[in-house]
Amino acid sequence: MEKPKLFSVGPVYVNEKVRNEMSRQMFSHRSNTYRELHSSLVQKLKRLMKTNNEILIFASSSSGIMEACARNLVKDHEKVLCLSCGAFGERFGEIFELNGKNVKILRKEWGKANLPDEVDKALSEDNYAVVTLIHNETSTGLMNPLKEISNVVKKHDALFVVDTVSSMGGANVDVDDYGIDVCLFGSQKCLATPPGIAIASVSENALNKAKDVKNKGFYLNFEILKKSNDKNETPVTPPIPQMFGMSKSIDLIFEEGHENVIERHKNISKFVRDRVKDIGFEIFPDENFASQTLTCVSFENFKKVYNKFDVKIMNEEMKKKGFILANGYGKIKDKTFRIGNMGNVMMDDVTEMLDNLEEVVKMFK
Ligand SMILES: Cc1ncc(COP(=O)(O)O)c(C=O)c1O
C-alpha cells in the first residue's frame, strides 16, 4: 500500500489495478458487452462463494440486501430470529422490524459470540421462517462460528441468511456446504473495491419462498432480479465500474490463491492482536472468536493506568505518520478503536504501522 496506509474497516485501500479497471469507458447495460461482464462476474462470484446458487447483483450497499431479505423472505404472520452480538446484528433486526416483520432478537453481550446450542434452543422453542446471522461482527471484531451454527440451522425448517459483509474474501465461507440460503456482502471490505455494489447468493428455496411473499416492491424484488439475471442483466442500471473493479479484485484473489489470501488474513490479524497486547491494550471480543479481518482494540483499562491517553490524539499522530486507523463503532466507540486488515493489507504494512503505533503510544505512558 502507498501512504496514507489505510487500516480502515471499509471502504478499504483499493489496488491500482482495480482502480484502472474502473476507469474504462461506459457502454449500454442492454448490450452484449455488458452481458459478458455480468456473466463473467457471476461465474467468478460463484467460485469465490463456493456456490451454485443464483448470484444477484444489487446497485446498492449491503444494507439494500438486508432490506431485500425482509421484503422477500417473510410472510406477514411469520417470525424471524435475528442473532445479534453487536451493532450489525441489531441493525439486521431493526431492518426487519422497520419492514413490519415479527422479529425476535437473540442477543449476546457485545464481544461474545452467538453459539450453536443457544441457536438450537431458540429454534426448538418456536417456529421461525428466517434466521439471520452476522458472520463477522465489524463493530466488535468478532467472527461467529458460522459452520457450527449452520449445522444447527440445517436441522430446522428456516431459511438461513448470513451477512458476510466483512468476511467474504478474507475468511472461508462455503455457501453450499453450510446451506446458506442468502449470503450477502458488499464491495468495499475484503474485496477491496470501492462501495456501490452488493452481492447475494440466493438458494432455490429462498427464490421459491419469495414467489409466495406479497408486496415485495420493485427495486429489491428477488423475482424481478432473477428474471433479468437469466438474461445476464439487472432490472435497473447497474454500477458498471464497480462490476469491473470487483471482477478484477476476484482475479487478484485467485492469482494469490484464495486459501493463501485467507491464511494471510488469519496470520496478520493474529500478529496485530499480539502486538497491540504487547503495547498494553486489550482485545475487545472473546479472543476465541476474534475476527480474521479486523481487530477491535479496547483501551478502557489502558486509560485507567495512563490517564493522559487520548484516542483522538493517537489517531491524529498516526495520521501524521501516514497511517489511518478506524474509530470504535456504536455503543463501544468511546472505549475501542479498530485496525482493519482487509483486502490488500500485507504483513510489512502492519509491521510498519504497529512499530509507529508503539512509538505514538509511548507519549501517553
Ligand atoms: C457486518 C456488516 N453488516 C452490514 C453493514 C452495512 O453495510 P453498508 O453500510 O455497506 O450497507 C456493515 C457495514 O460496515 C457491516 O460491517
The ligand as a Tripos MOL2 file, in Angstrom:
@<TRIPOS>MOLECULE
LIG
   16    16     1     0     0
SMALL
NO_CHARGES

@<TRIPOS>ATOM
      1 C1        -21.2480   -6.6620    9.2440 C.3       1 LIG1
      2 C2        -21.8560   -5.5300    8.4820 C.ar      1 LIG1
      3 N1        -23.1110   -5.6580    8.0090 N.ar      1 LIG1
      4 C3        -23.6960   -4.6660    7.3220 C.ar      1 LIG1
      5 C4        -23.0630   -3.4790    7.0820 C.ar      1 LIG1
      6 C5        -23.7510   -2.4010    6.3090 C.3       1 LIG1
      7 O1        -23.0720   -2.1930    5.1160 O.3       1 LIG1
      8 P1        -23.3880   -0.9280    4.1880 P.3       1 LIG1
      9 O2        -23.1990    0.2800    5.0370 O.co2     1 LIG1
     10 O3        -22.3530   -1.0370    3.1290 O.co2     1 LIG1
     11 O4        -24.7630   -1.0700    3.7000 O.co2     1 LIG1
     12 C6        -21.7650   -3.2850    7.5530 C.ar      1 LIG1
     13 C7        -21.0530   -2.0240    7.3450 C.2       1 LIG1
     14 O5        -19.9780   -1.7790    7.8270 O.2       1 LIG1
     15 C8        -21.1440   -4.3490    8.2690 C.ar      1 LIG1
     16 O6        -19.9040   -4.2300    8.7240 O.3       1 LIG1
@<TRIPOS>BOND
     1     1     2 1
     2     2     3 ar
     3     2    15 ar
     4     3     4 ar
     5     4     5 ar
     6     5     6 1
     7     5    12 ar
     8     6     7 1
     9     7     8 1
    10     8     9 2
    11     8    10 1
    12     8    11 1
    13    12    13 1
    14    12    15 ar
    15    13    14 2
    16    15    16 1
@<TRIPOS>SUBSTRUCTURE
     1 LIG1         1 GROUP 0 **** ****
